[in-house]
Amino acid sequence: MTLRDRDKVVENDCNCAISEIEAIAKKIKDLNSLDLNVLLDVEDNLGDGNITLQYTLGALLAQANSHTIHHYAIIAYIMDRLDVEIKDENFGYNPTTPKHVLKHTKAS
């Protein structure tokens, strides 16, 4: 199910957040041994009540990756407006974005 509780300790304690990130990174690395074509039932509320949809594990991971890049793009925009330099010029851009576009879309 996509409904999830927020963990206030992780939100407010950097050491706890780092431990959680490390645990998640290990789980992601362990995904290499899984079948990405396995079907999973995902329950979601799309506005008219909960429904169950089937996704492959690979499709879910691809969607999560795309959604993460979307959030990174928002963060990059905010950082740019605050005049905070991000050293990674690709941060917030999909890897498929042509490199010449990156040069012309950065705020100066």
ABEGO torsion letter per residue (X at the ends): XABBBBBAAAAABAAAAAAAAAAAAAAAAAAAABBAABBBBBBBBAGAEBBBBBBBAAAAAAAAAAAAAAAAAAAAAAAAAAGBBBABAABGBBAABBAAAAAAABBX
